[in-house]
Amino acid sequence: MKKYYRSPLPFQGQKRNFSKEFKQALKSFPSNATYVDLFGGSGLLSHTIKQHYTDAKVVFNDYDNYTKRLKNMEKTNKLISDLRDICSAEGKKSKFHSLLRIKF
């Protein structure tokens, strides 16, 4: 299984900034426990738990249907690329320029 250290898609409030501390804290909890990721977002913490404790049960809240967004990532990236092309004529001072520099 591939290890992720950040989400393949940006997510508001992403928890990757404290993943190092999370891994350290995780060591003080049992390997066969049930973990609940209430604010799952991208699933990064759930993924980290399963990487650290393969026998743990992880309940992941996907209220925002992040898995559906992942399935559509290729279409999303194509759309962003098309928007970059369309907006490039606007120049670097365009409101769109800063938004379109984001890599998804």
Disulfide bonds with the S-S distance in Angstrom:
none
